[in-house]
Each structure stands twice: as structure tokens, then as C-alpha cells.
Amino acid sequence: MSVRGFTVVELMVVVAIVAIFLALAVPSYNGVITQNRMASEINDLANAMSLARSGAIRQGVNVTICASTNPTAAKPSCSGNSNWSTGWILFTDVASNQTYNTSSGDTLLGIHGALQNNDTLTGSTGAVGAYSGSVASVTFNRMGATIGADNLTTTTFDVLTLHDSANTLAWRRCLLVSEVGTSQISTQTQNPGDDCP
């Protein structure tokens, strides 16, 4: 009985087929991983907004969620800027000053660490298609509506926009927060144009 192996040509054909398959499959796989990660991050933010709103209604006190550069610190603080990529905190805001301070009776309700893979999350405010201001925090009153920094009027429409490191338009995600406090996730694919800046 004779044993016959593969020829060099046969092995090269198999290697070429595997290389073509990998060239087509790997970018698609990476895209799925990125989209799933971004969906998870925007869902985490939506859940935090929902928790902040329901906490304000349940406890009858303002609850603020804000961008934070040190959300996992022993004494986390709001960053005061519209870059939410470094994480966020949510807390009862007894003094209604968008500042977490335990001496004024504030209670920390939740934290979220920095986003992964250089994803960016920024906050802006304004009318749909005319976002001009920046959002460093969102505060819900005891009725569940959002309030402005002056604590007297409702804010305009707030939107928090999530981008991947390559700023791929098709993968962009937004969390839209209305004046009445409800939030909705939107994508560029679902609402092309200005809904998701």
C-alpha cells in the first residue's frame, strides 16, 4: 500500500482559500464586536438615566447624573464638561447644585467607569438639528422632568452621542432625553440626519 501526501500546489491552494476567508471574515467579525460593545455602552447609559429619573420620582428629591473623571474614586465628583467618555455618576442632589456632596445629604445611586476601546460619548443640547450647547449633567426633579442648571426651567432637548474610535457613522448611537424626562436610544441608521449628531 502506497501512502501519498499533499503536493506543494495543493497546500498553496488551501492556504490561499483560508487567507481569502479570513480577509473577508475578520473585518466583519470586528464590526460585530464593535457594534455590540457600543450597544452595551449606550444601554448602560439609558439604564442609568432611567434609574436617575425613577429615583427622583420615588424619593421626591432631585437626582443628577453627570460626567465624571473619577467615578470609581472614594469621593467621585462631576467633571463639569460634556465629555462623558471617562464615566458618570448618579446621585440624589439635595442642594440642587449638580455637585455630589455627602455633607449636604447627597447619596450615590450608581457609577459607571470609562468607556472601552477609545469610544467617545459627548453631551449636547438644543432643538433637533440645532444642537449648540453642551451637557455636563442631567437633573431630574421629583416629577421626573429634567431641569436646567438654574433649577427653575426645563432644559431643552439633551442628546448624548456615542462614537467609536473611527467615528463610523453607521455605528453611531445616541440617547435622546426629552424635557419630560423620557429617554430614547437612536441610531443614524434608524433616524438619518440630525437626530443623532
C-alpha positions as protocol buffer text, in pm:
chain_id: "A"
residue {
  index: 1
  type: MET
  ca { x: 0 y: 0 z: 0 }
}
residue {
  index: 2
  type: SER
  ca { x: 143 y: 333 z: -104 }
}
residue {
  index: 3
  type: VAL
  ca { x: 97 y: 648 z: 103 }
}
residue {
  index: 4
  type: ARG
  ca { x: 67 y: 972 z: -88 }
}
residue {
  index: 5
  type: GLY
  ca { x: 93 y: 1320 z: 70 }
}
residue {
  index: 6
  type: PHE
  ca { x: -22 y: 1661 z: -50 }
}
residue {
  index: 7
  type: THR
  ca { x: 169 y: 1842 z: -317 }
}
residue {
  index: 8
  type: VAL
  ca { x: 305 y: 2191 z: -264 }
}
residue {
  index: 9
  type: VAL
  ca { x: 48 y: 2327 z: -513 }
}
residue {
  index: 10
  type: GLU
  ca { x: -241 y: 2168 z: -323 }
}
residue {
  index: 11
  type: LEU
  ca { x: -116 y: 2313 z: 5 }
}
residue {
  index: 12
  type: MET
  ca { x: -76 y: 2659 z: -151 }
}
residue {
  index: 13
  type: VAL
  ca { x: -435 y: 2646 z: -283 }
}
residue {
  index: 14
  type: VAL
  ca { x: -565 y: 2555 z: 64 }
}
residue {
  index: 15
  type: VAL
  ca { x: -361 y: 2833 z: 226 }
}
residue {
  index: 16
  type: ALA
  ca { x: -492 y: 3084 z: -33 }
}
residue {
  index: 17
  type: ILE
  ca { x: -853 y: 2981 z: 31 }
}
residue {
  index: 18
  type: VAL
  ca { x: -806 y: 3016 z: 409 }
}
residue {
  index: 19
  type: ALA
  ca { x: -641 y: 3358 z: 361 }
}
residue {
  index: 20
  type: ILE
  ca { x: -931 y: 3481 z: 146 }
}
residue {
  index: 21
  type: PHE
  ca { x: -1181 y: 3354 z: 401 }
}
residue {
  index: 22
  type: LEU
  ca { x: -1001 y: 3529 z: 686 }
}
residue {
  index: 23
  type: ALA
  ca { x: -968 y: 3852 z: 487 }
}
residue {
  index: 24
  type: LEU
  ca { x: -1346 y: 3858 z: 445 }
}
residue {
  index: 25
  type: ALA
  ca { x: -1447 y: 3727 z: 787 }
}
residue {
  index: 26
  type: VAL
  ca { x: -1219 y: 3918 z: 1027 }
}
residue {
  index: 27
  type: PRO
  ca { x: -1335 y: 4274 z: 940 }
}
residue {
  index: 28
  type: SER
  ca { x: -1696 y: 4162 z: 962 }
}
residue {
  index: 29
  type: TYR
  ca { x: -1631 y: 3998 z: 1299 }
}
residue {
  index: 30
  type: ASN
  ca { x: -1458 y: 4311 z: 1429 }
}
residue {
  index: 31
  type: GLY
  ca { x: -1756 y: 4517 z: 1316 }
}
residue {
  index: 32
  type: VAL
  ca { x: -1997 y: 4294 z: 1506 }
}
residue {
  index: 33
  type: ILE
  ca { x: -1780 y: 4316 z: 1819 }
}
residue {
  index: 34
  type: THR
  ca { x: -1768 y: 4698 z: 1796 }
}
residue {
  index: 35
  type: GLN
  ca { x: -2142 y: 4731 z: 1740 }
}
residue {
  index: 36
  type: ASN
  ca { x: -2220 y: 4500 z: 2033 }
}
residue {
  index: 37
  type: ARG
  ca { x: -1983 y: 4691 z: 2263 }
}
residue {
  index: 38
  type: MET
  ca { x: -2137 y: 5026 z: 2166 }
}
residue {
  index: 39
  type: ALA
  ca { x: -2490 y: 4891 z: 2209 }
}
residue {
  index: 40
  type: SER
  ca { x: -2395 y: 4774 z: 2558 }
}
residue {
  index: 41
  type: GLU
  ca { x: -2243 y: 5114 z: 2647 }
}
residue {
  index: 42
  type: ILE
  ca { x: -2545 y: 5315 z: 2529 }
}
residue {
  index: 43
  type: ASN
  ca { x: -2779 y: 5071 z: 2708 }
}
residue {
  index: 44
  type: ASP
  ca { x: -2580 y: 5120 z: 3029 }
}
residue {
  index: 45
  type: LEU
  ca { x: -2630 y: 5496 z: 2996 }
}
residue {
  index: 46
  type: ALA
  ca { x: -3003 y: 5456 z: 2919 }
}
residue {
  index: 47
  type: ASN
  ca { x: -3044 y: 5236 z: 3227 }
}
residue {
  index: 48
  type: ALA
  ca { x: -2861 y: 5493 z: 3441 }
}
residue {
  index: 49
  type: MET
  ca { x: -3091 y: 5771 z: 3310 }
}
residue {
  index: 50
  type: SER
  ca { x: -3394 y: 5559 z: 3387 }
}
residue {
  index: 51
  type: LEU
  ca { x: -3262 y: 5485 z: 3736 }
}
residue {
  index: 52
  type: ALA
  ca { x: -3197 y: 5857 z: 3797 }
}
residue {
  index: 53
  type: ARG
  ca { x: -3547 y: 5953 z: 3685 }
}
residue {
  index: 54
  type: SER
  ca { x: -3724 y: 5681 z: 3882 }
}
residue {
  index: 55
  type: GLY
  ca { x: -3510 y: 5764 z: 4188 }
}
residue {
  index: 56
  type: ALA
  ca { x: -3615 y: 6128 z: 4170 }
}
residue {
  index: 57
  type: ILE
  ca { x: -3982 y: 6034 z: 4149 }
}
residue {
  index: 58
  type: ARG
  ca { x: -3963 y: 5767 z: 4420 }
}
residue {
  index: 59
  type: GLN
  ca { x: -3761 y: 5973 z: 4669 }
}
residue {
  index: 60
  type: GLY
  ca { x: -3920 y: 6311 z: 4590 }
}
residue {
  index: 61
  type: VAL
  ca { x: -3582 y: 6482 z: 4552 }
}
residue {
  index: 62
  type: ASN
  ca { x: -3372 y: 6593 z: 4257 }
}
residue {
  index: 63
  type: VAL
  ca { x: -3141 y: 6327 z: 4116 }
}
residue {
  index: 64
  type: THR
  ca { x: -2845 y: 6422 z: 3897 }
}
residue {
  index: 65
  type: ILE
  ca { x: -2643 y: 6212 z: 3656 }
}
residue {
  index: 66
  type: CYS
  ca { x: -2320 y: 6375 z: 3543 }
}
residue {
  index: 67
  type: ALA
  ca { x: -1997 y: 6312 z: 3356 }
}
residue {
  index: 68
  type: SER
  ca { x: -1714 y: 6224 z: 3592 }
}
residue {
  index: 69
  type: THR
  ca { x: -1339 y: 6186 z: 3552 }
}
residue {
  index: 70
  type: ASN
  ca { x: -1317 y: 5981 z: 3873 }
}
residue {
  index: 71
  type: PRO
  ca { x: -1637 y: 5774 z: 3900 }
}
residue {
  index: 72
  type: THR
  ca { x: -1473 y: 5487 z: 4087 }
}
residue {
  index: 73
  type: ALA
  ca { x: -1293 y: 5705 z: 4343 }
}
residue {
  index: 74
  type: ALA
  ca { x: -1387 y: 5700 z: 4711 }
}
residue {
  index: 75
  type: LYS
  ca { x: -1534 y: 6050 z: 4666 }
}
residue {
  index: 76
  type: PRO
  ca { x: -1634 y: 6080 z: 4299 }
}
residue {
  index: 77
  type: SER
  ca { x: -1718 y: 6418 z: 4150 }
}
residue {
  index: 78
  type: CYS
  ca { x: -1878 y: 6569 z: 3843 }
}
residue {
  index: 79
  type: SER
  ca { x: -1626 y: 6681 z: 3581 }
}
residue {
  index: 80
  type: GLY
  ca { x: -1825 y: 6985 z: 3469 }
}
residue {
  index: 81
  type: ASN
  ca { x: -1763 y: 6918 z: 3099 }
}
residue {
  index: 82
  type: SER
  ca { x: -1953 y: 6744 z: 2821 }
}
residue {
  index: 83
  type: ASN
  ca { x: -1708 y: 6454 z: 2783 }
}
residue {
  index: 84
  type: TRP
  ca { x: -1885 y: 6152 z: 2932 }
}
residue {
  index: 85
  type: SER
  ca { x: -1626 y: 5902 z: 2799 }
}
residue {
  index: 86
  type: THR
  ca { x: -1444 y: 5889 z: 3133 }
}
residue {
  index: 87
  type: GLY
  ca { x: -1759 y: 5766 z: 3309 }
}
residue {
  index: 88
  type: TRP
  ca { x: -2052 y: 5904 z: 3505 }
}
residue {
  index: 89
  type: ILE
  ca { x: -2213 y: 5906 z: 3848 }
}
residue {
  index: 90
  type: LEU
  ca { x: -2573 y: 5947 z: 3961 }
}
residue {
  index: 91
  type: PHE
  ca { x: -2676 y: 6077 z: 4299 }
}
residue {
  index: 92
  type: THR
  ca { x: -2954 y: 6242 z: 4497 }
}
residue {
  index: 93
  type: ASP
  ca { x: -2893 y: 6615 z: 4459 }
}
residue {
  index: 94
  type: VAL
  ca { x: -3039 y: 6758 z: 4779 }
}
residue {
  index: 95
  type: ALA
  ca { x: -2882 y: 7102 z: 4733 }
}
residue {
  index: 96
  type: SER
  ca { x: -2985 y: 7108 z: 4363 }
}
residue {
  index: 97
  type: ASN
  ca { x: -2639 y: 7225 z: 4256 }
}
residue {
  index: 98
  type: GLN
  ca { x: -2528 y: 6937 z: 4028 }
}
residue {
  index: 99
  type: THR
  ca { x: -2244 y: 6863 z: 4274 }
}
residue {
  index: 100
  type: TYR
  ca { x: -2211 y: 6539 z: 4467 }
}
residue {
  index: 101
  type: ASN
  ca { x: -2156 y: 6630 z: 4832 }
}
residue {
  index: 102
  type: THR
  ca { x: -2231 y: 6389 z: 5116 }
}
residue {
  index: 103
  type: SER
  ca { x: -2228 y: 6669 z: 5373 }
}
residue {
  index: 104
  type: SER
  ca { x: -2540 y: 6817 z: 5211 }
}
residue {
  index: 105
  type: GLY
  ca { x: -2714 y: 6480 z: 5231 }
}
residue {
  index: 106
  type: ASP
  ca { x: -2645 y: 6351 z: 4879 }
}
residue {
  index: 107
  type: THR
  ca { x: -2649 y: 5975 z: 4827 }
}
residue {
  index: 108
  type: LEU
  ca { x: -2458 y: 5799 z: 4549 }
}
residue {
  index: 109
  type: LEU
  ca { x: -2701 y: 5583 z: 4350 }
}
residue {
  index: 110
  type: GLY
  ca { x: -2472 y: 5447 z: 4080 }
}
residue {
  index: 111
  type: ILE
  ca { x: -2144 y: 5476 z: 3892 }
}
residue {
  index: 112
  type: HIS
  ca { x: -2006 y: 5375 z: 3554 }
}
residue {
  index: 113
  type: GLY
  ca { x: -1639 y: 5361 z: 3463 }
}
residue {
  index: 114
  type: ALA
  ca { x: -1469 y: 5483 z: 3148 }
}
residue {
  index: 115
  type: LEU
  ca { x: -1577 y: 5356 z: 2807 }
}
residue {
  index: 116
  type: GLN
  ca { x: -1369 y: 5095 z: 2627 }
}
residue {
  index: 117
  type: ASN
  ca { x: -1160 y: 5100 z: 2307 }
}
residue {
  index: 118
  type: ASN
  ca { x: -1140 y: 5480 z: 2281 }
}
residue {
  index: 119
  type: ASP
  ca { x: -1516 y: 5516 z: 2229 }
}
residue {
  index: 120
  type: THR
  ca { x: -1629 y: 5873 z: 2292 }
}
residue {
  index: 121
  type: LEU
  ca { x: -1951 y: 5997 z: 2449 }
}
residue {
  index: 122
  type: THR
  ca { x: -2037 y: 6367 z: 2438 }
}
residue {
  index: 123
  type: GLY
  ca { x: -2340 y: 6563 z: 2552 }
}
residue {
  index: 124
  type: SER
  ca { x: -2510 y: 6846 z: 2367 }
}
residue {
  index: 125
  type: THR
  ca { x: -2836 y: 7033 z: 2399 }
}
residue {
  index: 126
  type: GLY
  ca { x: -3076 y: 7231 z: 2185 }
}
residue {
  index: 127
  type: ALA
  ca { x: -3351 y: 7171 z: 1936 }
}
residue {
  index: 128
  type: VAL
  ca { x: -3334 y: 6874 z: 1699 }
}
residue {
  index: 129
  type: GLY
  ca { x: -3094 y: 6968 z: 1421 }
}
residue {
  index: 130
  type: ALA
  ca { x: -2967 y: 7272 z: 1610 }
}
residue {
  index: 131
  type: TYR
  ca { x: -2764 y: 7135 z: 1898 }
}
residue {
  index: 132
  type: SER
  ca { x: -2549 y: 7419 z: 2024 }
}
residue {
  index: 133
  type: GLY
  ca { x: -2495 y: 7386 z: 2398 }
}
residue {
  index: 134
  type: SER
  ca { x: -2309 y: 7122 z: 2594 }
}
residue {
  index: 135
  type: VAL
  ca { x: -2445 y: 6882 z: 2856 }
}
residue {
  index: 136
  type: ALA
  ca { x: -2227 y: 6800 z: 3156 }
}
residue {
  index: 137
  type: SER
  ca { x: -2516 y: 6675 z: 3369 }
}
residue {
  index: 138
  type: VAL
  ca { x: -2886 y: 6593 z: 3358 }
}
residue {
  index: 139
  type: THR
  ca { x: -3101 y: 6654 z: 3665 }
}
residue {
  index: 140
  type: PHE
  ca { x: -3447 y: 6507 z: 3717 }
}
residue {
  index: 141
  type: ASN
  ca { x: -3697 y: 6668 z: 3954 }
}
residue {
  index: 142
  type: ARG
  ca { x: -3949 y: 6488 z: 4175 }
}
residue {
  index: 143
  type: MET
  ca { x: -4196 y: 6483 z: 3884 }
}
residue {
  index: 144
  type: GLY
  ca { x: -3943 y: 6306 z: 3659 }
}
residue {
  index: 145
  type: ALA
  ca { x: -3884 y: 6602 z: 3427 }
}
residue {
  index: 146
  type: THR
  ca { x: -3540 y: 6743 z: 3351 }
}
residue {
  index: 147
  type: ILE
  ca { x: -3443 y: 7078 z: 3497 }
}
residue {
  index: 148
  type: GLY
  ca { x: -3184 y: 7335 z: 3392 }
}
residue {
  index: 149
  type: ALA
  ca { x: -2877 y: 7436 z: 3586 }
}
residue {
  index: 150
  type: ASP
  ca { x: -3069 y: 7738 z: 3721 }
}
residue {
  index: 151
  type: ASN
  ca { x: -3316 y: 7492 z: 3874 }
}
residue {
  index: 152
  type: LEU
  ca { x: -3614 y: 7696 z: 3754 }
}
residue {
  index: 153
  type: THR
  ca { x: -3688 y: 7595 z: 3397 }
}
residue {
  index: 154
  type: THR
  ca { x: -3687 y: 7275 z: 3200 }
}
residue {
  index: 155
  type: THR
  ca { x: -3392 y: 7222 z: 2974 }
}
residue {
  index: 156
  type: THR
  ca { x: -3415 y: 7197 z: 2601 }
}
residue {
  index: 157
  type: PHE
  ca { x: -3365 y: 6863 z: 2431 }
}
residue {
  index: 158
  type: ASP
  ca { x: -3049 y: 6680 z: 2557 }
}
residue {
  index: 159
  type: VAL
  ca { x: -2862 y: 6426 z: 2346 }
}
residue {
  index: 160
  type: LEU
  ca { x: -2564 y: 6210 z: 2443 }
}
residue {
  index: 161
  type: THR
  ca { x: -2380 y: 6080 z: 2136 }
}
residue {
  index: 162
  type: LEU
  ca { x: -2160 y: 5771 z: 2133 }
}
residue {
  index: 163
  type: HIS
  ca { x: -1891 y: 5729 z: 1864 }
}
residue {
  index: 164
  type: ASP
  ca { x: -1642 y: 5450 z: 1805 }
}
residue {
  index: 165
  type: SER
  ca { x: -1272 y: 5540 z: 1775 }
}
residue {
  index: 166
  type: ALA
  ca { x: -1300 y: 5562 z: 1394 }
}
residue {
  index: 167
  type: ASN
  ca { x: -1620 y: 5773 z: 1415 }
}
residue {
  index: 168
  type: THR
  ca { x: -1809 y: 5528 z: 1192 }
}
residue {
  index: 169
  type: LEU
  ca { x: -2138 y: 5698 z: 1106 }
}
residue {
  index: 170
  type: ALA
  ca { x: -2332 y: 5372 z: 1070 }
}
residue {
  index: 171
  type: TRP
  ca { x: -2236 y: 5263 z: 1423 }
}
residue {
  index: 172
  type: ARG
  ca { x: -2316 y: 5593 z: 1599 }
}
residue {
  index: 173
  type: ARG
  ca { x: -2560 y: 5569 z: 1890 }
}
residue {
  index: 174
  type: CYS
  ca { x: -2748 y: 5848 z: 2069 }
}
residue {
  index: 175
  type: LEU
  ca { x: -2951 y: 5875 z: 2385 }
}
residue {
  index: 176
  type: LEU
  ca { x: -3216 y: 6144 z: 2348 }
}
residue {
  index: 177
  type: VAL
  ca { x: -3360 y: 6288 z: 2671 }
}
residue {
  index: 178
  type: SER
  ca { x: -3679 y: 6490 z: 2642 }
}
residue {
  index: 179
  type: GLU
  ca { x: -3797 y: 6777 z: 2861 }
}
residue {
  index: 180
  type: VAL
  ca { x: -4042 y: 6545 z: 3036 }
}
residue {
  index: 181
  type: GLY
  ca { x: -3753 y: 6315 z: 3127 }
}
residue {
  index: 182
  type: THR
  ca { x: -3816 y: 6023 z: 2897 }
}
residue {
  index: 183
  type: SER
  ca { x: -3520 y: 5886 z: 2706 }
}
residue {
  index: 184
  type: GLN
  ca { x: -3485 y: 5701 z: 2379 }
}
residue {
  index: 185
  type: ILE
  ca { x: -3193 y: 5535 z: 2202 }
}
residue {
  index: 186
  type: SER
  ca { x: -3149 y: 5636 z: 1840 }
}
residue {
  index: 187
  type: THR
  ca { x: -2905 y: 5543 z: 1566 }
}
residue {
  index: 188
  type: GLN
  ca { x: -2801 y: 5712 z: 1246 }
}
residue {
  index: 189
  type: THR
  ca { x: -2949 y: 5416 z: 1057 }
}
residue {
  index: 190
  type: GLN
  ca { x: -3289 y: 5449 z: 1226 }
}
residue {
  index: 191
  type: ASN
  ca { x: -3305 y: 5828 z: 1208 }
}
residue {
  index: 192
  type: PRO
  ca { x: -3067 y: 5961 z: 944 }
}
residue {
  index: 193
  type: GLY
  ca { x: -2994 y: 6329 z: 971 }
}
residue {
  index: 194
  type: ASP
  ca { x: -2991 y: 6547 z: 1277 }
}
residue {
  index: 195
  type: ASP
  ca { x: -3142 y: 6325 z: 1548 }
}
residue {
  index: 196
  type: CYS
  ca { x: -2805 y: 6166 z: 1617 }
}
residue {
  index: 197
  type: PRO
  ca { x: -2532 y: 6433 z: 1572 }
}
